[in-house]
Amino acid sequence: MRSIGEMARDSGLGVSALRFYDRAGVLVPAWVDPVSGYRWYAPEQLDEARLLARLRRAGMPLADIRLVLAGWSSADADLVRGLLQAHLRRLELGLTDARSEFSTLRALLDHRENPMTAAPHADTVRLSVSAPELAAALDSVRFATGGDPELPMLGGILFDVEGDVLDLVATDRYRLAVARTGTTGHGGPRGQVIVPVPLVDAMRALLSGDESVVLTVDGDRVTLEAGDRQTAGQYLAYDFPDYRRLVQLPSGRRALVDVPAFREALESGPVRASGVREQDGASYELSVLRVADDGTVTVCEDGDDDPDDVTVNREFLLEALTAGDRNRLILEFGAPTAPVAVRRTDDETSFSLLMPVRMDD
């Protein structure tokens, strides 16, 4: 017999998913301990669980999955093939409809007052900023830049200046990072440009001194001058997502963590056995976090589930801890489906958000 944790590890289904499929009558364990309620599965149920995981990834409805599993166990190949073919036809029709809808949406976007392609700046923007502060701000957000060619506006860092404040923002849809620094010499209305990653890295290489540097936006070009050295290039002519709306999160449970100790717990602690998934073509592992009443954050063992646990991409969280650049950081948790915020204790204007990972899909 396999425990529910072993079944999750070997099948690709999460523990919470196995519990759901038990309640739905799709994959019922062979035996349930009458005292503890713990579920146990027969060896032959592993193939059914793996089949169920594949069918769910293919988007098959539960009603059809029940019939497929029934046909699978009775070796009724004709029934199984018929159900698979019918689902494939539904997917193909749905894709055709989705393409039509997206074509319409693109046409609507093209006719909006604010098109996706931004107009070049008519006026020159020039401001000064401390080199160490700009370097720290870039280091705080660089990890969250995107690389999806279908979303070119995420392939850089947004420089958002208003008055004497410069916000740097990066996001790849799964995480978002914001850092703030002061400026002099601008003091004008809000302006935004997206600096592509190669130019960002070239800028960062110039920021080795303690002096102020000068950032200039002229036409479609961005220039950073550090003494007698400079780097320049074109900014990305796209609109950036409205990050100010994205960061308006309700307050949640806050936990002060010792970063070195918490990093060690993440790196050496358990990962979700079913958590090797595909995200933009790359596999990643999951860590499940729990906040105790005293504010302690622990990395949960596989199978040790609680409805308030939050599951995150472990590598993303480790990168956010590094970018936080402090020995103590605040982790803020909302609902299990809400972003996790990583904040500094001394400057909450610089922070990052990580989207959680649902374990029952």
C-alpha positions as CSV (number, residue, x, y, z in Angstrom):
1,M,0.0,0.0,0.0
2,R,1.1,3.5,-0.7
3,S,0.6,6.5,1.6
4,I,-0.9,9.6,0.2
5,G,2.4,11.3,0.3
6,E,4.1,8.5,-1.6
7,M,1.2,8.5,-4.1
8,A,1.7,12.2,-4.6
9,R,5.4,11.9,-5.1
10,D,5.1,9.1,-7.7
11,S,2.0,10.2,-9.6
12,G,2.5,13.9,-10.2
13,L,-0.6,14.8,-8.3
14,G,-0.5,16.9,-5.2
15,V,-1.7,15.7,-1.8
16,S,-4.5,18.2,-1.9
17,A,-5.4,17.1,-5.4
18,L,-5.6,13.5,-4.3
19,R,-8.0,14.5,-1.5
20,F,-10.1,16.4,-4.0
21,Y,-10.3,13.4,-6.4
22,D,-11.2,11.2,-3.5
23,R,-14.1,13.5,-2.5
24,A,-15.2,13.7,-6.1
25,G,-15.2,9.9,-6.4
26,V,-12.7,9.9,-9.2
27,L,-9.8,8.2,-7.5
28,V,-10.9,6.6,-4.2
29,P,-8.1,5.2,-1.9
30,A,-8.2,1.5,-1.3
31,W,-8.3,2.0,2.4
32,V,-8.8,4.9,4.9
33,D,-7.7,4.5,8.4
34,P,-10.9,4.8,10.5
35,V,-9.0,6.5,13.4
36,S,-6.7,9.0,11.7
37,G,-8.5,9.3,8.4
38,Y,-5.2,8.8,6.5
39,R,-5.6,7.5,3.0
40,W,-3.8,4.5,1.6
41,Y,-3.6,3.4,-2.1
42,A,-3.2,0.0,-3.7
43,P,-0.1,-0.5,-5.9
44,E,-2.3,-0.8,-9.1
45,Q,-3.8,2.6,-8.4
46,L,-0.5,4.3,-9.3
47,D,-1.1,3.8,-13.0
48,E,-4.6,5.3,-12.7
49,A,-3.2,8.3,-10.8
50,R,-0.6,9.0,-13.4
51,L,-3.3,8.7,-16.1
52,L,-5.5,11.0,-14.2
53,A,-2.7,13.6,-13.9
54,R,-2.1,13.5,-17.7
55,L,-5.8,13.9,-18.4
56,R,-6.1,16.8,-16.1
57,R,-3.1,18.5,-17.7
58,A,-4.9,18.0,-21.0
59,G,-7.9,19.8,-19.5
60,M,-10.4,16.9,-19.7
61,P,-13.5,17.3,-17.5
62,L,-13.9,15.1,-14.5
63,A,-17.0,13.5,-15.8
64,D,-15.1,12.2,-18.8
65,I,-12.1,11.3,-16.7
66,R,-14.3,8.9,-14.7
67,L,-15.3,7.2,-17.9
68,V,-11.7,7.0,-19.1
69,L,-10.6,5.4,-15.8
70,A,-13.4,3.0,-16.0
71,G,-12.6,2.0,-19.5
72,W,-8.9,1.8,-18.6
73,S,-9.5,-0.6,-15.7
74,S,-11.8,-2.8,-17.8
75,A,-9.4,-2.7,-20.8
76,D,-12.1,-1.2,-23.0
77,A,-9.8,0.4,-25.5
78,D,-12.5,1.5,-27.9
79,L,-14.2,3.5,-25.1
80,V,-11.0,5.2,-24.1
81,R,-10.0,6.1,-27.6
82,G,-13.4,7.5,-28.3
83,L,-13.3,9.7,-25.3
84,L,-9.8,10.9,-26.0
85,Q,-10.7,11.8,-29.6
86,A,-13.8,13.6,-28.6
87,H,-11.8,15.7,-26.1
88,L,-9.2,16.5,-28.7
89,R,-11.9,17.8,-31.0
90,R,-13.3,20.0,-28.3
91,L,-9.8,21.4,-27.7
92,E,-9.2,22.1,-31.4
93,L,-12.6,23.9,-31.7
94,G,-11.9,25.8,-28.5
95,L,-8.5,26.9,-29.9
96,T,-10.1,28.1,-33.1
97,D,-12.6,30.2,-31.1
98,A,-9.9,31.5,-28.8
99,R,-7.8,32.6,-31.8
100,S,-10.8,34.5,-33.2
101,E,-11.5,36.3,-29.9
102,F,-7.8,37.2,-29.5
103,S,-7.8,38.6,-33.0
104,T,-10.7,40.8,-32.1
105,L,-9.1,41.9,-28.9
106,R,-5.9,42.9,-30.7
107,A,-7.9,45.0,-33.2
108,L,-9.6,46.7,-30.2
109,L,-6.3,47.4,-28.6
110,D,-5.0,48.9,-31.8
111,H,-7.8,51.5,-31.8
112,R,-7.5,52.5,-28.2
113,E,-6.3,56.0,-27.3
114,N,-3.2,54.6,-25.7
115,P,-1.7,52.1,-28.1
116,M,0.8,49.4,-27.1
117,T,3.6,51.2,-28.9
118,A,4.6,54.3,-27.0
119,A,5.4,57.6,-28.8
120,P,8.9,58.9,-28.4
121,H,9.4,61.5,-25.7
122,A,8.9,65.0,-27.2
123,D,10.9,66.7,-24.4
124,T,14.3,65.8,-23.0
125,V,14.3,64.5,-19.5
126,R,17.5,64.9,-17.5
127,L,18.1,64.0,-13.8
128,S,20.8,63.2,-11.4
129,V,20.8,60.2,-9.0
130,S,23.3,58.8,-6.5
131,A,25.4,56.0,-8.1
132,P,25.3,53.7,-5.0
133,E,21.5,54.2,-4.7
134,L,20.8,53.5,-8.3
135,A,23.1,50.4,-8.2
136,A,21.2,49.1,-5.2
137,A,17.8,49.8,-6.8
138,L,18.9,47.9,-10.0
139,D,20.1,45.0,-8.0
140,S,16.8,44.9,-6.1
141,V,14.7,44.4,-9.3
142,R,16.9,42.9,-12.0
143,F,16.1,39.3,-11.0
144,A,12.4,39.8,-11.8
145,T,12.8,40.8,-15.5
146,G,11.0,38.7,-18.1
147,G,12.4,36.8,-21.1
148,D,9.2,35.9,-23.0
149,P,9.5,37.1,-26.6
150,E,5.7,37.3,-26.8
151,L,5.8,39.9,-24.0
152,P,8.6,42.3,-25.1
153,M,7.5,45.0,-22.7
154,L,8.6,42.8,-19.8
155,G,12.1,42.4,-21.2
156,G,13.5,45.4,-19.3
157,I,13.2,47.6,-16.2
158,L,10.7,50.4,-16.0
159,F,12.2,53.7,-15.0
160,D,9.2,55.7,-13.6
161,V,10.1,59.2,-12.5
162,E,7.7,61.7,-10.9
163,G,8.9,64.8,-9.1
164,D,12.1,63.9,-7.3
165,V,11.3,60.2,-7.0
166,L,12.5,57.4,-9.3
167,D,10.8,54.0,-9.1
168,L,12.4,51.0,-10.9
169,V,10.0,48.1,-11.6
170,A,10.4,44.7,-13.2
171,T,8.1,41.8,-13.7
172,D,7.9,38.5,-15.5
173,R,4.2,37.9,-14.6
174,Y,5.2,35.4,-11.8
175,R,7.0,38.0,-9.7
176,L,7.3,41.7,-9.5
177,A,10.0,43.9,-7.9
178,V,9.9,47.6,-7.1
179,A,12.7,49.8,-5.8
180,R,12.7,53.5,-5.1
181,T,15.4,56.1,-5.1
182,G,15.6,59.9,-5.0
183,T,16.7,62.2,-7.8
184,T,17.5,65.8,-8.4
185,G,17.1,68.0,-11.4
186,H,13.8,66.7,-12.7
187,G,11.0,67.8,-10.4
188,G,8.5,67.6,-13.3
189,P,5.5,65.5,-14.3
190,R,5.5,61.7,-14.4
191,G,7.5,60.0,-17.2
192,Q,8.2,56.4,-18.0
193,V,10.6,54.5,-20.2
194,I,11.5,50.8,-20.3
195,V,15.2,50.2,-20.4
196,P,16.1,46.8,-22.0
197,V,18.0,44.3,-20.0
198,P,21.3,44.6,-22.0
199,L,21.3,48.3,-21.5
200,V,20.4,47.9,-17.8
201,D,23.4,45.6,-17.3
202,A,25.7,48.1,-19.1
203,M,24.4,50.9,-16.8
204,R,25.0,48.7,-13.7
205,A,28.6,48.2,-14.8
206,L,29.2,52.0,-14.7
207,L,27.9,52.4,-11.1
208,S,31.1,51.6,-9.3
209,G,31.8,55.0,-7.6
210,D,30.2,57.2,-5.0
211,E,29.4,60.2,-7.2
212,S,26.1,61.2,-8.8
213,V,25.3,60.0,-12.3
214,V,23.2,61.7,-14.9
215,L,20.3,59.9,-16.6
216,T,18.9,61.4,-19.8
217,V,16.0,60.5,-22.0
218,D,16.1,62.3,-25.4
219,G,13.9,61.2,-28.2
220,D,14.0,57.4,-28.3
221,R,17.3,57.1,-26.5
222,V,18.4,56.7,-22.8
223,T,21.8,57.7,-21.7
224,L,23.6,57.2,-18.4
225,E,26.7,59.3,-17.7
226,A,29.1,58.5,-14.9
227,G,31.9,61.1,-15.0
228,D,33.7,60.7,-18.4
229,R,32.1,57.4,-19.1
230,Q,28.6,56.8,-20.5
231,T,26.4,54.1,-22.0
232,A,23.3,54.7,-24.2
233,G,20.7,52.8,-26.2
234,Q,17.1,52.8,-27.3
235,Y,14.4,52.2,-24.8
236,L,11.6,49.7,-25.5
237,A,8.7,51.4,-27.2
238,Y,5.9,49.7,-25.3
239,D,3.6,50.4,-22.4
240,F,4.4,48.7,-19.1
241,P,1.6,47.1,-16.9
242,D,0.0,49.4,-14.3
243,Y,2.2,48.2,-11.5
244,R,0.7,50.7,-9.0
245,R,-2.6,48.8,-9.2
246,L,-0.9,45.5,-8.9
247,V,0.9,46.3,-5.6
248,Q,-2.3,47.5,-3.9
249,L,-2.6,44.4,-1.7
250,P,-4.7,44.1,1.5
251,S,-2.6,43.7,4.6
252,G,-1.9,40.1,5.7
253,R,0.1,38.1,8.2
254,R,3.6,39.5,8.6
255,A,6.6,37.5,9.7
256,L,10.1,38.8,10.4
257,V,12.6,36.2,9.2
258,D,16.3,35.8,9.7
259,V,17.4,35.6,6.1
260,P,20.5,33.3,6.5
261,A,18.6,30.8,8.6
262,F,15.5,30.9,6.4
263,R,17.6,30.5,3.3
264,E,19.2,27.4,4.8
265,A,15.8,26.0,5.7
266,L,14.7,26.5,2.1
267,E,17.8,25.1,0.5
268,S,18.0,22.0,2.7
269,G,14.3,21.6,3.5
270,P,11.7,19.5,1.8
271,V,10.3,20.4,-1.6
272,R,6.8,19.4,-2.9
273,A,7.2,16.0,-4.5
274,S,4.7,16.8,-7.2
275,G,6.2,20.2,-7.7
276,V,8.4,19.7,-10.7
277,R,6.3,21.6,-13.3
278,E,6.8,23.5,-16.5
279,Q,6.9,27.3,-16.4
280,D,8.0,29.0,-19.5
281,G,9.7,25.8,-20.6
282,A,11.7,25.3,-17.4
283,S,11.2,22.9,-14.6
284,Y,11.1,24.2,-11.0
285,E,10.6,22.9,-7.5
286,L,8.1,24.1,-4.9
287,S,8.3,24.9,-1.3
288,V,5.3,25.0,1.0
289,L,5.3,27.7,3.7
290,R,3.3,28.0,6.9
291,V,3.1,30.9,9.2
292,A,2.6,30.1,12.9
293,D,0.7,32.2,15.4
294,D,4.0,33.5,16.8
295,G,5.1,34.7,13.3
296,T,7.5,31.8,12.6
297,V,7.7,30.7,9.0
298,T,8.4,27.0,8.4
299,V,9.0,24.9,5.3
300,C,6.4,22.1,5.5
301,E,7.0,18.4,4.9
302,D,5.3,16.8,1.9
303,G,1.9,15.6,2.9
304,D,1.7,17.9,5.9
305,D,-1.0,20.2,4.5
306,D,-3.0,23.0,5.9
307,P,-5.5,25.2,3.9
308,D,-3.6,28.3,4.9
309,D,-0.2,27.0,3.6
310,V,1.3,29.0,0.7
311,T,3.2,27.2,-2.1
312,V,5.9,29.1,-4.0
313,N,8.6,28.6,-6.6
314,R,11.6,27.9,-4.3
315,E,14.2,29.4,-6.7
316,F,12.1,32.6,-7.1
317,L,11.9,33.0,-3.3
318,L,15.6,32.5,-2.9
319,E,16.3,35.1,-5.6
320,A,13.9,37.5,-3.8
321,L,15.7,37.0,-0.5
322,T,19.1,37.8,-2.2
323,A,17.6,40.9,-3.9
324,G,16.3,42.1,-0.5
325,D,19.9,42.5,0.5
326,R,19.2,42.4,4.3
327,N,19.9,39.9,7.1
328,R,16.3,40.4,8.2
329,L,13.3,40.7,5.9
330,I,9.5,40.8,6.4
331,L,7.4,38.2,4.6
332,E,3.8,39.2,4.2
333,F,1.2,36.5,3.4
334,G,-2.4,37.1,2.4
335,A,-4.7,34.3,1.3
336,P,-3.0,31.2,-0.1
337,T,-3.9,32.4,-3.6
338,A,-2.6,36.0,-3.0
339,P,1.0,37.2,-3.8
340,V,3.7,36.8,-1.1
341,A,5.4,40.1,-0.4
342,V,9.1,40.3,0.6
343,R,9.8,43.6,2.3
344,R,12.7,45.3,3.9
345,T,12.4,46.4,7.6
346,D,14.0,49.8,6.9
347,D,12.5,50.7,3.5
348,E,9.1,49.3,2.5
349,T,9.2,51.2,-0.8
350,S,11.6,48.5,-2.1
351,F,10.0,45.1,-2.2
352,S,9.1,42.2,-4.3
353,L,5.9,40.1,-4.9
354,L,5.8,36.4,-5.7
355,M,2.7,34.7,-7.2
356,P,1.8,31.5,-5.3
357,V,1.4,28.2,-7.1
358,R,-1.9,26.4,-6.9
359,M,-1.5,22.7,-5.9
360,D,-5.0,21.5,-6.9
361,D,-4.8,22.2,-10.6
